[in-house]
Amino acid sequence: MSTWSWNEIDVYVSLYNNVLGDASVATNLWVPLSNYGLLRGRVALTPSTVEGSSISIPGRDGNPYSKNNSRGNAKLTFELLIADEWIPEHKALNTTIRRRLDVIEYYLNNSRRIAYKQPGKEASSYFEVYKVKLTETDAYEEAATLKVEIEVNPFEFFFTGNVAVQLPTNDPVAFNVQIPFDTSKPSFLIQGGGDGYLSVNGKFIGYNVPENTIIDTYKGLVYSAADSSVNRNAYFDGDFKKLWLYKETSGTITNTFSQIVLMYTRGGILR
């Protein structure tokens, strides 16, 4: 394999949960595994399947089969080769194979999100990591092979959904959000606080809201932008689903808060 193409296939892992505004793997929130090893072949994606039995049958409660809470995990599998002989960048690390293997396993075992690229697919999306299984094979002084199986949430998030869209105040905003596949469950950052409401498919009303509050409709939580453990649900009244954006639709978003509100569409596709 020539040196210009050795990292055309790459896997990126992040030790952090999603950060609004994080719109690329080219940040310090992400680590490319090609820094330490060589991907042996393409990453394989096994999509999720609908879970059901004679006791629990998705859809019987009126919910569509396509919702991710009615599906099992998706799975990513790939293999890494850790060696010094072929790639100058790896040899220049001037460390042992065992040490590089340890670093890779640390990042994988502690990963919160994962993205990948390969010919025909850019690293323009990511998954949330649920479970990691690592298998070491052929480990010796000159080289080691690591087989990786990662179970992920079946919803694949587009990085474009982490780009902020500023909503004008006290003025309905016409929108035509490009949601080509699945429902977008956006987040809203209310910078100024106070009283007001957001309306997409129904009102989500806030009373004396503190500054820098995030409404996360994916998690169904409201919290402080500075500390996600600070719950602020009590300041609001409404159904989070009223703020969802549905595919191939257009309409209006109304923001009556007096200060800036940023919307992050958080769209993606169900795998």
N, C-alpha and C positions, 0 to 999 in steps of 0.2 A: 504494500500500500504506500503510495507516495505521500510525502509530508504535507502537501497542500490539502489533502482530503481526509486526513486521519480523524479530524473532529467534525466532519460533516454530520455525523450522528452523535448527539450529545444528550445527556440528561442533566437537568438543573434541579437542585433541591433547596428549599428554604426552611430554616429553623423557626420561622415566624408565621403566625396566622396572618390572614389577609390584612394588608395595610391599604387604606383608601389612598389613591394616587400612585400606587405601585403598578405601573403599566408596562413593565418590561423585565426580562430576566437579566438585563444589563445594568443591574444595581447591586449594591452591597448586601441586599436581602437574599440574593441567590448565589449558589455555588455550582459551577459546572463540574461534573464528575470527570470530564476529560482533562481537568487539571492534574489528575492523579492516576487515571487509567484509560484504557482504550475500550470503547464499546464494540463488542463482537457481534455485529449484525444489528438489524433493526429492532426497535422496541415493539413488542407485541401488545396490543390492547384487546382484552377480552371484555366485551360489553356486559352490562348487568342483565339479569333476567327477572321477570315478574315473580314475586314470591306468593305462594298460595297453597292451601291445603283444603281438605274437606271441612276443616274447622274455621279457617281464615281465608276468605276469597276476596282479593282486591277487586274493587268495583261494585261489590254488593252494597256498600254503604253510600253509593252514589258518586264516589271519587273516581276519576278516570284512571285507567291502568297506567298511563304514562307518568304519573307523579312519582318523584324519586323516593318518597317514603313508602311506596308499594313495591320497591325493587331491592334486590340484593346489591352487594358491592360490585363495582367493575374491578378489573385487575390489569396491572402493567407488569410485564416480565422482560428482563434483559440480562445480559451477561457482560461482565467487565474483565479485561485482562490487565494485570498490573505487571509490567516488565520494564527494563531499562534499555534494551538493545535497539529498538526501532525508532523511538520518538525522542529527538534531542531535548524537547521541553521537559520530558519526564526524567531523562538522565541528568539534566541540569539541576533537578531538585536536590541531588546529592544526599539522598537518604535511603534507608533500607526498604525493600519490598514490604516487609512486615509493618513498618511504620506507615507507609502509604495505604496499605490495606486497612490498618486501624483507623486512619483518618476518614476513608471512604465509609467504613462501617459506622463510624460516629455520626457522620452527616445523614446517612440513610436511616439509622435507628432513631434519630431525633428529629427527623423531617416532619414538618406540618403540611407542606405543599410540594408538589412535584410538577415539572414541565419537561418537555422534550422536543427535539427537532430531529428530522431526518429528511432525506430527499423527498420532496413532495409535501412536506409539512414543516412550517415554521414554528418556533416556540412562541406562539401567539396566544396560548391558553394554558390553564393549569388545573390540577385536581387537588382536592383536600385528601391527605393521607390518613388512613385508618389503621392499617396493619402492615408490618414489614417482616418478611422472611428472607434470611440470608443463608446461603450455603457455600462454604469454602471448598474448593477442589483444586488439586494439583498445586498446593502451596509448598514452595521450597525457596531456596535462597535467591534464585534468579528470576522467578516468576510465580504468579498466583492467579487463580481464576475465581471470580465471585459471581454466583448465580443469585439473581434478585427477583423476588415476587412481592409486589406491593398491592394491597387492596385499597381502593380509593372510593370516595363518594362518587356515584355515577354521574353527577352533574359536573360538566367540564366548563369552567368559567373562562370567558374571553377577557384578555387584558384590557381591551377597549372599554369594558364595563367599569374599570377603575379610574377612568378619566373624568374629571369634574365637569359638570354642566351647571352654570350659574342660573338660578331662577330669579327673574325680576320680582319685585315686591308689589303686592296689591294689584296684580295684573295677570289675568289668565294668559297662559302661554300655550300657543298651539304647538303640538309636537307630532312628529312622525318618526318615532324611535325605530331603528332597524333591529328588530327582534325576529330574525328569520326562522328560528327553530323552536325555542321553548320560552316559557314565561320568564320575564325579568323581574327579580325581586330586589329592587333598588335600596340603596342607603341614602339618607339625607343628613347633611351636616348643617345644623342651625347655628350660625356663628354668633348672632346677637341675642337670641332668647326673647323672653317676654311672652305676651299672649298672641295667639294666631292659630291658623290651621293650614294644612296641606290638603289638597283635594285632587284625586285622580279619578277613581271610581266611587268616591264617597269621602266624607270629611274625616281627617285625623286631627283632632283638636288638642292644642297645648295651652296650659294655664300657668303663667308665671314661670316659664321654662328658663333654666339657667343657661348661660352662654356656653357655646361649644358643646352642643348636645347632638348625638348621633341617633337617628332612627334607623335601625337595622331590620328591614322587613324579612330578610332571609332567616335570621335567628329568631325573629319575633321579640326583639328586645330594644330598649332605649337606654343609652348609657353615656357617660362622660367621654368626650374625645380624648382627654388626657389620661383616663384610667377606665378601661372597659369593665372593671369590677364594680364601678359606682353605678348602681342601677337607678334609672330615672323614669321607669315606666309610670310611676304614680303621677307624673306631670301631664299625662296624656290620656285621652279618651278616644277610642276608635278601634277598628279592626285593621290589623296590618295588611291583610289581603286587599283592602280597598286601595292600597298604594301600589299594587303590582301592575306591571305593564305587560299586556298580552301580545303575542306575536301577530304581526301583520295588521296592527290596529293603529289608529291615530285618534287624537282627541285634544283635551286641554289639561294642563296642570295649573292649579291655582295655589299661590303662596301668599298668605296675608301677614306673615311675620314682617316686622319693620326693618329687619336687618338681612344680610346676605344669607341665602340658603343654597348650598351646593348639592346637586343630585349626582349619584354614581349609579349607572343603570344596572351593573352587576349581572349582565346577561350571559347566556351560554347555551349549551346543548346537552341533552340527557343521553348518556351512553349506556 
